[in-house]
């Protein structure tokens, strides 16, 4: 690198640094916060949270931590940043902020809330731009998408439930885990149906059987049996078709519909109708298993 290039790079670094330090003295509202105390930052941020001014709150709390990086105000500000990012539908930023708090303060009395926000942010990934397009423009349901976000959300709630059994967020976390459990199960059904539509009957049967084994007593069970009946019929395996049909008819009478997969954020949420229970020891070591 030439001397001129090095000088230019050094100049840009100083310029950017100057901008950063200057930002600490002002906010997007134009206040000069150069002489502000930690409580002034904190109260201003809290007021913006109450006013649902999420960007303003984030600016104040980040400024607080930058100027006063130690103490309880700084720690609380980090949690508020995660919350404000979540409320403004910036799920990725909320997850990063929550993970940072967990890494810096693993023994903090409110670290369970960071796990909760991390789980909520992955759970509600459809609130982002991409999720909005898939849900409202393409009509795609959560169970039809890549299950990565659902698995990450489940893991966050699982960590909360197992590590903090007395947490105020445990009950709601269990409800959301139930919903995610059913959602991922239905995702397997969509894959099996795709195989069935393409004439890959053996693959469809294997996927349906996997669903029955890994996600018992979920709404996906009935659909898995239906897929197996259709696939065996196409393959001419009449005995296996009749066996699957017999199990389906015995498990689901003519007037009995499979359980609905209710979103815990909807009014129809009913935790008693869900299938996953962390207080019941499961037989298989699966990704969703707690103990």
Protein Blocks (a to p, Z undefined) as FASTA:
>chain_A
ZZklmmmmmmmmmmmmmmmmmmmmpcfkopafklpcfklmmmmmmmmmmnopaklmmmmm
mmmmmmmmgcjklmmmmmmmmmmmmmnopaklmmmmmmmmmmmmmmbfklmmmmmmmmmm
mmmmmmmmklmmmmmmnopafklmcfklmmmmmmmmmmmmmmmmmbfklmmmmmmmmmmm
mmmmmmmmmmmmmmmmnopamlmmmmmmmmmmmmghiaklmmmmmmmmmmmmmnopaklm
mmmmmmmmmmmcfklccdddddfkbmklcfklpmbdfkbccfbdcfklmZZ
